[in-house]
């Protein structure tokens, strides 16, 4: 198998994948997307003879466009361009989860500060404001009062980029100090962990403590349905516990798994490469 690894920076996650691929004697071409030019009709030479490409781009903008180019070139890519598009945008993500009947936090989208404030007041305090494009818990705000809402909305409205003027407002879910990250391949859970913190944001990137989580039947079903809703692939499905059930608040398409690999008694990179081998085999016979 010849794998093209798309990247802009090699992190611990990519090193784990590269090590596993090379241990199995797969050919790997590291493709720094910052150095490539993508023509609308002809693929860059770096993709010659690549059986499957793996998108590990750090920047969402690069991920969305590069996967779209590879789709046009006929180069199989994980994850697919449509999946990247749905997962990268929180509005689109919420819409497809809701349409698929996957429990997900109630969400409003507004385009002016006045209408956004009306949504916030209707949700009540606290509620959550998120950027439509973003990761690692950045630029998220828990809104506890009207005065805080007015200040945050004003800041977002003046930040300049049009995406900040799309106000994504979500109900605040009372979770037990943690959320759940499940890494899955085409809807099949590979492994899972909880991310715990005293802060309302429990992302591992924000310093949340991680611990292995045993996937039960309900979580497995929700992961499968959420994966199907965005088109499948190598995904990170994030859930929160809501009393005796769960809600899916996000599906991630360039999922980081180093924290998961460090806390479970299971070889996460090996399972991912097993799936990539099967995926490349399917593409070869298609």
FENNORPE-V791676 format. One record per residue. N is the residue number from 1. SS is DSSP state (2 for helix, 1 for strand, 0 for the rest). PSI is psi in whole degrees, 0 to 359 (999 if undefined). BURIAL is b if it has 9 or more other C-alpha atoms within 8 Angstrom, else e. Layout:
n:N ss:SS psi:PSI burial:BURIAL
n:N ss:SS psi:PSI burial:BURIAL
This chain:
n:1 ss:0 psi:131 burial:e
n:2 ss:1 psi:115 burial:b
n:3 ss:1 psi:131 burial:b
n:4 ss:1 psi:114 burial:b
n:5 ss:1 psi:111 burial:b
n:6 ss:1 psi:128 burial:b
n:7 ss:1 psi:166 burial:b
n:8 ss:0 psi:342 burial:b
n:9 ss:0 psi:133 burial:e
n:10 ss:0 psi:110 burial:e
n:11 ss:0 psi:184 burial:e
n:12 ss:2 psi:322 burial:e
n:13 ss:2 psi:313 burial:b
n:14 ss:2 psi:323 burial:b
n:15 ss:2 psi:321 burial:b
n:16 ss:2 psi:317 burial:b
n:17 ss:2 psi:313 burial:b
n:18 ss:2 psi:318 burial:b
n:19 ss:2 psi:315 burial:e
n:20 ss:2 psi:318 burial:b
n:21 ss:2 psi:317 burial:b
n:22 ss:2 psi:327 burial:b
n:23 ss:2 psi:332 burial:e
n:24 ss:0 psi:10 burial:e
n:25 ss:0 psi:28 burial:e
n:26 ss:0 psi:146 burial:b
n:27 ss:1 psi:132 burial:b
n:28 ss:1 psi:129 burial:b
n:29 ss:1 psi:116 burial:b
n:30 ss:1 psi:124 burial:e
n:31 ss:1 psi:105 burial:b
n:32 ss:1 psi:107 burial:b
n:33 ss:2 psi:341 burial:b
n:34 ss:2 psi:338 burial:e
n:35 ss:2 psi:357 burial:e
n:36 ss:0 psi:156 burial:e
n:37 ss:0 psi:131 burial:e
n:38 ss:0 psi:106 burial:b
n:39 ss:0 psi:148 burial:e
n:40 ss:0 psi:345 burial:e
n:41 ss:0 psi:340 burial:e
n:42 ss:0 psi:130 burial:e
n:43 ss:0 psi:148 burial:b
n:44 ss:0 psi:152 burial:b
n:45 ss:2 psi:334 burial:e
n:46 ss:2 psi:338 burial:e
n:47 ss:2 psi:5 burial:b
n:48 ss:0 psi:128 burial:e
n:49 ss:0 psi:12 burial:e
n:50 ss:0 psi:127 burial:b
n:51 ss:0 psi:323 burial:b
n:52 ss:1 psi:141 burial:b
n:53 ss:1 psi:145 burial:b
n:54 ss:1 psi:117 burial:b
n:55 ss:1 psi:112 burial:b
n:56 ss:0 psi:29 burial:b
n:57 ss:0 psi:136 burial:b
n:58 ss:0 psi:321 burial:b
n:59 ss:0 psi:130 burial:e
n:60 ss:2 psi:320 burial:b
n:61 ss:2 psi:317 burial:e
n:62 ss:2 psi:317 burial:b
n:63 ss:2 psi:313 burial:b
n:64 ss:2 psi:319 burial:b
n:65 ss:2 psi:319 burial:b
n:66 ss:2 psi:317 burial:b
n:67 ss:2 psi:326 burial:b
n:68 ss:2 psi:320 burial:b
n:69 ss:2 psi:316 burial:b
n:70 ss:2 psi:323 burial:b
n:71 ss:2 psi:317 burial:b
n:72 ss:2 psi:326 burial:e
n:73 ss:2 psi:347 burial:b
n:74 ss:0 psi:22 burial:e
n:75 ss:0 psi:119 burial:b
n:76 ss:0 psi:134 burial:b
n:77 ss:1 psi:141 burial:b
n:78 ss:1 psi:116 burial:b
n:79 ss:0 psi:164 burial:b
n:80 ss:0 psi:158 burial:b
n:81 ss:2 psi:319 burial:b
n:82 ss:2 psi:322 burial:b
n:83 ss:2 psi:316 burial:b
n:84 ss:2 psi:319 burial:b
n:85 ss:2 psi:317 burial:b
n:86 ss:2 psi:322 burial:b
n:87 ss:2 psi:329 burial:b
n:88 ss:2 psi:333 burial:b
n:89 ss:0 psi:116 burial:b
n:90 ss:2 psi:329 burial:b
n:91 ss:2 psi:310 burial:b
n:92 ss:2 psi:322 burial:b
n:93 ss:2 psi:311 burial:b
n:94 ss:2 psi:320 burial:b
n:95 ss:2 psi:316 burial:e
n:96 ss:2 psi:328 burial:b
n:97 ss:2 psi:315 burial:b
n:98 ss:2 psi:316 burial:b
n:99 ss:2 psi:329 burial:e
n:100 ss:0 psi:359 burial:b
n:101 ss:0 psi:19 burial:e
n:102 ss:0 psi:126 burial:b
n:103 ss:0 psi:127 burial:b
n:104 ss:0 psi:151 burial:b
n:105 ss:0 psi:142 burial:b
n:106 ss:0 psi:136 burial:e
n:107 ss:1 psi:140 burial:b
n:108 ss:1 psi:151 burial:e
n:109 ss:1 psi:131 burial:b
n:110 ss:1 psi:160 burial:b
n:111 ss:0 psi:0 burial:b
n:112 ss:0 psi:160 burial:b
n:113 ss:2 psi:326 burial:b
n:114 ss:2 psi:313 burial:e
n:115 ss:2 psi:327 burial:b
n:116 ss:2 psi:319 burial:b
n:117 ss:2 psi:323 burial:b
n:118 ss:2 psi:317 burial:e
n:119 ss:2 psi:316 burial:b
n:120 ss:2 psi:315 burial:b
n:121 ss:2 psi:325 burial:b
n:122 ss:2 psi:320 burial:e
n:123 ss:2 psi:324 burial:b
n:124 ss:0 psi:172 burial:e
n:125 ss:0 psi:137 burial:b
n:126 ss:0 psi:158 burial:b
n:127 ss:1 psi:181 burial:b
n:128 ss:1 psi:135 burial:b
n:129 ss:1 psi:128 burial:b
n:130 ss:1 psi:151 burial:b
n:131 ss:0 psi:147 burial:b
n:132 ss:0 psi:332 burial:b
n:133 ss:0 psi:125 burial:b
n:134 ss:0 psi:163 burial:b
n:135 ss:0 psi:176 burial:e
n:136 ss:0 psi:21 burial:e
n:137 ss:0 psi:14 burial:b
n:138 ss:0 psi:144 burial:e
n:139 ss:0 psi:22 burial:e
n:140 ss:0 psi:145 burial:b
n:141 ss:1 psi:131 burial:e
n:142 ss:1 psi:118 burial:b
n:143 ss:1 psi:117 burial:b
n:144 ss:0 psi:350 burial:b
n:145 ss:0 psi:165 burial:e
n:146 ss:2 psi:320 burial:e
n:147 ss:2 psi:321 burial:e
n:148 ss:2 psi:319 burial:b
n:149 ss:2 psi:314 burial:b
n:150 ss:2 psi:319 burial:b
n:151 ss:2 psi:315 burial:e
n:152 ss:2 psi:317 burial:e
n:153 ss:2 psi:320 burial:b
n:154 ss:2 psi:317 burial:b
n:155 ss:2 psi:314 burial:e
n:156 ss:2 psi:321 burial:b
n:157 ss:2 psi:336 burial:b
n:158 ss:2 psi:2 burial:e
n:159 ss:0 psi:337 burial:e
n:160 ss:0 psi:308 burial:e
n:161 ss:0 psi:139 burial:e
n:162 ss:2 psi:332 burial:e
n:163 ss:2 psi:331 burial:e
n:164 ss:2 psi:346 burial:b
n:165 ss:2 psi:5 burial:b
n:166 ss:0 psi:107 burial:b
n:167 ss:1 psi:113 burial:b
n:168 ss:1 psi:109 burial:b
n:169 ss:1 psi:129 burial:b
n:170 ss:1 psi:147 burial:b
n:171 ss:1 psi:148 burial:b
n:172 ss:0 psi:124 burial:b
n:173 ss:0 psi:122 burial:e
n:174 ss:0 psi:101 burial:e
n:175 ss:0 psi:160 burial:b
n:176 ss:0 psi:50 burial:e
n:177 ss:0 psi:15 burial:b
n:178 ss:1 psi:161 burial:b
n:179 ss:1 psi:182 burial:b
n:180 ss:1 psi:132 burial:b
n:181 ss:1 psi:124 burial:b
n:182 ss:1 psi:123 burial:b
n:183 ss:1 psi:130 burial:b
n:184 ss:1 psi:151 burial:b
n:185 ss:1 psi:114 burial:b
n:186 ss:0 psi:41 burial:b
n:187 ss:0 psi:353 burial:b
n:188 ss:1 psi:118 burial:b
n:189 ss:1 psi:130 burial:b
n:190 ss:1 psi:309 burial:b
n:191 ss:1 psi:167 burial:b
n:192 ss:1 psi:158 burial:b
n:193 ss:1 psi:158 burial:b
n:194 ss:1 psi:152 burial:b
n:195 ss:1 psi:115 burial:b
n:196 ss:1 psi:146 burial:b
n:197 ss:0 psi:155 burial:b
n:198 ss:0 psi:339 burial:e
n:199 ss:0 psi:155 burial:e
n:200 ss:0 psi:336 burial:e
n:201 ss:0 psi:124 burial:e
n:202 ss:0 psi:12 burial:b
n:203 ss:0 psi:143 burial:b
n:204 ss:2 psi:326 burial:b
n:205 ss:2 psi:339 burial:e
n:206 ss:2 psi:9 burial:b
n:207 ss:0 psi:11 burial:e
n:208 ss:0 psi:141 burial:b
n:209 ss:1 psi:137 burial:b
n:210 ss:1 psi:147 burial:b
n:211 ss:1 psi:144 burial:b
n:212 ss:1 psi:142 burial:b
n:213 ss:0 psi:131 burial:b
n:214 ss:0 psi:119 burial:e
n:215 ss:0 psi:123 burial:b
n:216 ss:0 psi:178 burial:e
n:217 ss:2 psi:321 burial:e
n:218 ss:2 psi:315 burial:e
n:219 ss:2 psi:316 burial:b
n:220 ss:2 psi:319 burial:b
n:221 ss:2 psi:317 burial:e
n:222 ss:2 psi:321 burial:b
n:223 ss:2 psi:316 burial:b
n:224 ss:2 psi:314 burial:b
n:225 ss:2 psi:321 burial:b
n:226 ss:2 psi:319 burial:b
n:227 ss:2 psi:314 burial:b
n:228 ss:2 psi:324 burial:b
n:229 ss:2 psi:329 burial:b
n:230 ss:2 psi:2 burial:b
n:231 ss:0 psi:6 burial:b
n:232 ss:0 psi:181 burial:b
n:233 ss:0 psi:196 burial:b
n:234 ss:1 psi:107 burial:b
n:235 ss:1 psi:156 burial:b
n:236 ss:1 psi:117 burial:b
n:237 ss:1 psi:123 burial:b
n:238 ss:1 psi:128 burial:b
n:239 ss:1 psi:157 burial:b
n:240 ss:1 psi:144 burial:b
n:241 ss:1 psi:135 burial:b
n:242 ss:1 psi:75 burial:b
n:243 ss:0 psi:252 burial:e
n:244 ss:0 psi:17 burial:e
n:245 ss:1 psi:198 burial:e
n:246 ss:1 psi:158 burial:b
n:247 ss:1 psi:141 burial:b
n:248 ss:1 psi:116 burial:b
n:249 ss:1 psi:348 burial:b
n:250 ss:1 psi:148 burial:b
n:251 ss:1 psi:128 burial:b
n:252 ss:1 psi:134 burial:b
n:253 ss:0 psi:339 burial:b
n:254 ss:0 psi:66 burial:b
n:255 ss:0 psi:136 burial:b
n:256 ss:0 psi:141 burial:e
n:257 ss:0 psi:5 burial:b
n:258 ss:2 psi:320 burial:b
n:259 ss:2 psi:320 burial:b
n:260 ss:2 psi:313 burial:b
n:261 ss:2 psi:330 burial:b
n:262 ss:2 psi:343 burial:e
n:263 ss:2 psi:0 burial:b
n:264 ss:0 psi:152 burial:b
n:265 ss:0 psi:63 burial:e
n:266 ss:0 psi:142 burial:e
n:267 ss:0 psi:94 burial:e
n:268 ss:2 psi:312 burial:b
n:269 ss:2 psi:323 burial:b
n:270 ss:2 psi:319 burial:b
n:271 ss:2 psi:322 burial:b
n:272 ss:2 psi:317 burial:b
n:273 ss:2 psi:324 burial:b
n:274 ss:2 psi:314 burial:e
n:275 ss:2 psi:320 burial:b
n:276 ss:2 psi:319 burial:e
n:277 ss:2 psi:315 burial:b
n:278 ss:2 psi:320 burial:e
n:279 ss:2 psi:315 burial:e
n:280 ss:2 psi:324 burial:b
n:281 ss:2 psi:319 burial:e
n:282 ss:2 psi:319 burial:e
n:283 ss:2 psi:324 burial:e
n:284 ss:2 psi:331 burial:e
n:285 ss:2 psi:358 burial:e
n:286 ss:0 psi:999 burial:e
